[in-house]
Amino acid sequence: MRLAAAASIRVALTTLVVMVEDAASESMRPVKDLKAALEVAKQALAEKRSRHDWVIIESQTLERPFGWVFFYSTRKHVETGDWKFAVPGNGPLIVERSNGATHFLPTAPTPKKAIELFEEAWRKRPQP
């Protein structure tokens, strides 16, 4: 059962990477640094259809070879630390260095595993 779930997640992530890369390659631009990536991430969250006021938890940002990984939650949760204001189901947000594409990762695997699977799929893509 675990292997089937892992395989399903891997296929979903690989498909997501290919779809977003195809869509982004026409109009996106490289992101040079964390400051620029943060602006792209904030814009992606602002465009996310949701009734929540999302904010990025900047202290948890990770830099990887493919770009940056941002974690986010509701403003009220970040400001108060009270888990009753957290919203389940917000997986990490990736901003790619090469083209500025954004990817909201799934929450089925742990964030660490989702990032690993994304990076694995990213390494298999042809690089510009």
Long-range contacts (C-beta under 8 A, 24 or more apart in sequence): 5-108, 6-109, 9-106, 9-108, 9-109, 9-113, 9-114, 9-117, 10-117, 10-120, 10-121, 12-106, 13-105, 13-106, 13-114, 13-117, 13-118, 13-121, 14-121, 14-124, 16-103, 17-103, 17-118, 17-121, 17-122, 17-125, 18-125, 20-101, 20-102, 20-103, 21-99, 21-101, 21-125, 23-101, 24-96, 24-99, 24-100, 24-101, 25-99, 28-99, 28-100, 28-101, 29-99, 29-100, 30-97, 30-98, 30-99, 30-100, 31-67, 31-68, 31-95, 31-96, 31-97, 31-100, 34-61, 34-63, 34-68, 37-67, 37-68, 37-70, 37-95, 37-97, 38-68, 38-70, 40-95, 40-100, 40-102, 41-68, 41-70, 41-72, 41-93, 41-95, 41-102, 44-93, 44-95, 44-102, 44-104, 45-72, 45-93, 48-104, 52-87, 54-90, 56-93, 62-115, 64-115, 64-119, 65-119, 65-122, 66-94, 66-96, 66-97, 66-98, 66-118, 66-119, 66-122, 67-94, 67-95, 67-96, 67-97, 67-98, 68-94, 68-95, 68-97, 69-93, 69-94, 69-115, 70-94, 70-95, 71-111, 94-118, 96-122, 98-127, 98-128, 99-128
